[in-house]
Amino acid sequence: MSALLAWLSMLLWWVLYSSLAALGSALVAWVVLRWAERCNVVFNRVYLACLVWSLLGALLLGGVAAYEGRLHPPYGALLASAPLRLALAADMLLGAMLLWRLVPRADARRIRFAGACMAVAVIAVVGFGALTSLA
């Protein structure tokens, strides 16, 4: 019973933290996509794409950290590892694909893939900047 409660708690925190990250990512992506597409984009679909991206990205990066055996600080060796860098590149590609496939413009056409890539790049820059300012 204790293991079941631990798994349930872990799943709840995974969804909570992913949805918080998705909200921040969606706000940045929505602004970038409005600018890149020069028309309105649907915010709830941007949030959905960012939520799916956050959930899958947390699994991917957590799996790499578990594979490397670096689940606790210091994370310097993990940040220097090649598998994490490959996982971060795959995560950004996943984010661009999800935004491109899930986000429509106001005229019901799909956003351009270049706009999705730009939104993911800006999210990554803002995220890395926030993480380095905390460290």
Salt bridges, closest charged atoms under 4 A:
GLU37 OE1 - ARG105 NH1 3.28
ASP107 OD2 - ARG105 NH2 2.75
ASP107 OD2 - ARG109 NH1 3.74
